[in-house]
Amino acid sequence: MQFLVHSKTIAELEYDGKTCHLRVVYKDGRVRSVPDMAPTLVLKIVAQVPVERSPYLMRTAI
């Protein structure tokens, strides 16, 4: 699963459910990997990211 993140430092999160491996891509190009990440923790991380306030996304979601 790939999650595009709109934060000051993180650009995206990539999670491989088969290997339970989380890859964090920062906006400055750095990449960090976290092995053995439980799916529930990934969902908690993604849930804490604020939702982007975009009229396009709001129209698309509705």
N, C-alpha and C positions, 0 to 999 in steps of 0.2 A: 504494500500500500504506500502511496506517496501522498504526502500532505504539504501543500504550499503554505508557508507560514509568513504572515506579515508582522514581523517584529523588528526591533532595532538591530538585532545581531544575526538572527537565524533566517535563512532563506527557505529551507525546506527540510522535511523529515522523511526519510524513506525507511519503511519497516518490512522486513522479510519474515512472514509468519512461519515459514518452514524451518528456518534456522534461528528464529527469535533474535534477529540481529537488527539493531537500530543504527541508522547512518544519519548524522546531522551535518547539513551543509550550511556553512555560514556565509553571510553576504560578502565577506572579504576573500572568499575562496577556500578557506580552511575546511577540512572535512574531518570529522571525528566519528569513530565507530564504537558502539556499545554492544558487546556480546551478551547473550542470555537475558534479554529484556523481555519480561512478561507482557503479553498483549494488554492486560488490564492497566499496566503502568503507562503504556503508550497512549491508551485512550484517555487516561487522566491528564497526561501532558497536553494532548491535542485539545481536550476540553477546556484547559486553562488559557489557551490562546484566544485573545479577544476576537470577536467576529468583525470582519471588515464591513464598514458602513458604506455600501455602494448601492446606488439606485438600480444599477443593472442587475446586481446579484439579488436584490430584494424582489425585483420583477420576475427574475428567473425562478427564484425559490417559490414564489406565490403562484 
